């Protein structure tokens, strides 16, 4: 993909966020889609490409009355939407479609029309992990984390620091689920979920969604909102079993995805002004900082502790409050992308002054997959 050849022209989240007991999953997709269309002055008949996860693009297109020439149903967990952006940019460059809608909607809390994530007994995880009694990500994510903490001498307080700083950002965001300040002691003394994770180190469970609309950079100049250009993208997958990661101290998928995006954009970590790293649990920003090359292995905890990622820091991170304090309906990637777009437009609740480049990093499953999108706001 040529940098700046494709741009985001429409972006919006669902009308309500958090607890939405009167809207189904497909309704959340549609609500976000219509809000994104309104954001850029389009209607369903103007869309010729669709992409989504959680539901089928067939269902989405039918529900909205879209007759597409391009459809993407890639579903690899919470970073699926980063992959959708990547695939959509390639499709637009290839002439497969001109205007692509990417949607997300989940009734994670209210469970209205929600599907399940059960593992079949015949799956790899069903055969080799589930018989030992884990109960989803809160228990399974502990496998690499405990090794990671031991390898680098990180402490549980280092995980708590991530949650505390995320809450500081959330306090600036009117749409955040939780805004009250918390301390490291508050995080450590919260209910224990699975060592070393306390409740405040674990993601929220909410309802919500979002949508993006992409088109060529040439057309983007004709839309009402400031275009946000796609500078570089990357994707990779690693393992369906977290117990079988190549290296518990590093996400191989993060490294491959991030390196690809930086190479495509012709940029380095030093060029990034704003960063979003998927934070379903408090350890993920630490892995992301290291695996994407912002710090060396073993340096992320000190980097956060020294408040480099906090308000006024040199690398603002998860400025919407993240999955720990803002919103997490199951697949968080769309919310990270939305905040990157807001920052590049200059409309974020906690706007980073002068930000010109934003990187959004997603994880799928438990280090199963990764997606990276680097955005910029300067015209080609």
N, C-alpha and C positions, 0 to 999 in steps of 0.2 A: 504494500500500500504506500502511495506517495503521501508524505506528511502534509496536512492541511488540505487534502483533496476532498475530504468529507467533513461535515459539521453537524452538530446538534442544533436544531432550530426550534424544537419543542421539548419542554420538560415540565413535569408536574407530578406531585404525589396525590394520593386519594384525598377527597374533600375532608374526611375525618381521619384521625389516626388514633391508635391505641386500643380502644374497645368499641367495636362496631357490630353490635349483635343483630342488626337488621339488614345486613348486606352479605350476600353469598360471595364465594370465591370469584366466580365469573363476574359478579356485579362489581367487585373491587377492581378487577382487570378493566372492565368497561369504564368505571368512574375515572380511574387514572388515565385511561386512553383519551376519553373525552376532554378531560382537563388539559392534557398535553396538546390536543388538537386546538382547543380554545387558546392556548398559550401562543400558538403560532398561526392562528387564523385558517386552519384547515378543517375539512370534514371527511368522513369515512371514504367518500368516493375519490378523494385526492390521494389516498394511501394505496400503494401497490405492492407493499411488502410487509409481512408480519413475523414477529418472533416472540416467543414466550416460553416459560417453564412453569411447571405446576399444573397447567392445563395444556391441551393440545392447541397448536396454531390453527388447526381445523375448527375447533370450537370457538376460538377467538374471532377468526375471520367471519364465521357464520353469524355469531352473536352481534357483531358490529356491521354486518352487511358489506364487508370488504371482499373484493374479488382480486386476490393478489397474483402476481407473477413470481413471487418469491416467498418462501415460508421456511422458518427455522424453529425446530422444536428441541434444540440441544438442551439437555437437562443433566447437569453434573453437580447439582447442589447450589449453594448460595452464590457462587461466582458465575453461574450460567449467564447472567446478564452482561457481564464483561465479555464473555465469548460471543454473545449476540451482537454486541457493538462491533466487535472485531469482524465477525462474519458479515454483518450488514455493510460495513465500510468496504469490504472486499467486493460484495455484491453490487454496490453502487458503482464502484470503479469499473466493474466488469460489464455494467449495463444490464444486470439482471433485474433491477428495479430502480426507481428514481427516488421514492419516498418511503422509508421503512419505519414502521411502528414497533417498538419493543415494549412489552407490558409485563407487569408483575402485580400479583394480588394474592394475599393469603389471609385466611381467617384463623390465624394461629392461636388466638385466645378464645374466640367465641365458637370456633369450629363449625361455622355455617357453610355447609356444602364442601367441607374440607376432606381431602383424602388422607391416607395414612402413609407412614414411612417404614412399615414393618419389613423386616428382612425375612426372606423365605428360608426355610430350613436347608434347602439345597444350595443356597448361595455360599460363597467363600466365607463371609462373615458368619453366616448361619451355622456352618460346619466347624469353623476354627476359632471363633471368638464368643459367640453368644452362649454356647454350652457352659461357659465359665461364669455366667451370671452378671455380665455388665448390663447397665440400664441406659443405653443411649450415650450420646456425646459427653455428658457430665462425668461419666465413669470412664469411658474409653479414652478421652483426650488426656486423662491423667497419665497414661502409659508413656508417651514421649515427654511430657512436661516434667515428670519426676527425674528422668535421665538428664534433661536439659538443665534443670536447676542444679543438679549435682555436678555436671560437667563444668559449668561456668561459675559455680559458687554463688549463684543467685539465691535469694531468700523469698519466703512467702510475702514479705513486705514489699519486695520488688514487684510482685504481681498486684499487690494492693495499690501501689503508686499509680499504676495504669488506670485503675478504676476511679481513683480520686481525681486525677487530672481530667478524665473524660467527663466527670460530673461538673467540673468547673466550666467546661465548654458548654455543657447542656444547660447550665444556669442562664446562659445568654440566648437560649433558643426557646421562644414561646411554644413551639410545637413539641418540645421534648417531654417524654413521659415522666422523668424525674429530674427535678432541678435543685432540690435542697442539698446544701453542701454535705460532704462526708469526709471523714478523716481515715487515715490508715488504720487506726484502732477500730473505727466503725466497720471497716471491711473485714478485718481479722476476726472481729467478734460477731459477725453475722452468722446465721445458721450454716453449719458445715454441710455441704452437699456431697463432695467426694474429695478427699485430701489430694491436692492442697486447695481445692476450690471451695470458697464460701459462696453464699448466695450472691453477694455483691460483685463477685468475680465472674458470674455467669450472665449470659444474655437475658434480656427481657423476653416475655412471651406476649405478643401484641397482634392486633389486626391492622392491615394497611396494605399499601402498594404504591407503585409509581409507574411512569411511562416516559419513554424518550422517543423523539422523532428525528431521524437522520436523513440528510439529503446531500447533494454535492455542494462543495464550497462555492461554486459558481452561482448556484441557485440561492444559497443561504443568505446572500446579501439582500435578497428581496423580501425577507421575512421581518416581522416587527421586532423580534428579540435579537439581542446581540449574539451573533454566531459563536459557538464554542467548537473549536476545530480539534479533530482527532489527529494527534501528532504521532502516536505509536501505540501498538497493541501487541499483546503476547498471550499465549495460553499453553497449558500443559496439564497432564494427568499423571498420577503416581501410583496409588494403590487403593483398592476397596477396603483394605484392612489396615487400620492405623497401627496395629501391632507389627506390620510388615513394612514400615517405612524404610527407605534406604538408609536413613540416618536420623535418629531421634532428635539430634541437635539442629537439624536444618530441614526445610521443606525443599526437596529437589524440584518440585513443580513450581514453587515460588521463584527459585533461582532461574529456571529455564524461561518461565513466562516473563519475568522482569527483565532479564538480559535481552530477550527478543524485542520487547517494547522499547527499551532504551536505544538499541541498535537501529530500529526502524525510525525512531524520532531523531536520531543523531544527537542525543542528549546524554548527560550523566546525572547521577543523584544530586550533584552540586547545583544543577540547573532547576531543581524542583522547589517551588515556593510553598506548596501546600500538599499535604499528604493525607489520604484516606486508606487505612488498613483495616480490613474486615476484623471485627473484634467480638466474635460470638463468645469468646472467653478471654480473660485478661492476658493470657500468654501470647496471643496472636500478634499484637503490635510489636512485641519484642522480637519474635521470629521475623516478622516483616521488615523491620528496620535493618536487621542483619542480612537476611537473604536477598534483599533488594540492593544492598550495598551502601546504605546510608551510614552505617557504622560497621566496624569489624566484628566478627564473631566474638561474643563475650563482652561486648561494650554497650549493648542496648539498655540494660538495666540502669547503668550509671547515666546514660544519655537522658533517660526519662527522669531519673531521680534529680538530675541537675536542671530540670524544668525546660529543657530544650523544645519539648513538644507541647508545652503549656501556653496559655495566653501570654503574648509578648515574647515567646521563645523563637529561636531561629528556624525551627521547622514545625509549624502548626500542624497537629495531627488529630484527625477525627473531630473536626470542629463543630459537627452537629451534635456531639455527645456520644456518638457511636451506638453500637448494639447493646452496650452496657447501660446507657442512660437515655438515649434518644428513642430508638425503635428497633425491634427485631421480631418479625412475624414468622420467622423460620428460615427464609433465604434472604440475607441482609444485603446482598450485593447491589441491588437497585438503589437503596438508600445512600450508599456510599457514592454511587455515580451521580445521584441527584445533588448531593452536597458539592461534589467537584464542579458540576455545571453551575450551581449557584455562585460558587467562589469565582469562577471564571467570568460570569456575567456581572459580578459585583453586587449581587443581591442577597448574599448569605446573612443570616441573623448575626453571626459572629464573623464578619467579613475580614479577611486578611488583606491589609492595605497593600496595594501595588502588586498583588499576586498575578503572575502571567502564565505559570505552568502548574498544573495539578495532576498528581498521580493517584489513581484509584486502584487498589489491589484487593482482589477477592479470593476467598478460599471456598472450595466445594467439599462437602462432607467433612471428614476429619483428616485434613491434608490429602484428600483424594484428588483434588483438582485445584487449578489456580488460573486466574485471569487478570491481566493488567491492561489498563487503559491510561494513556498519558494525554491530557487535554491542554490546549492552549487558547488564548483569547486574542492573539494578534493575527490580523488578516494576512493571507499569503501575498 
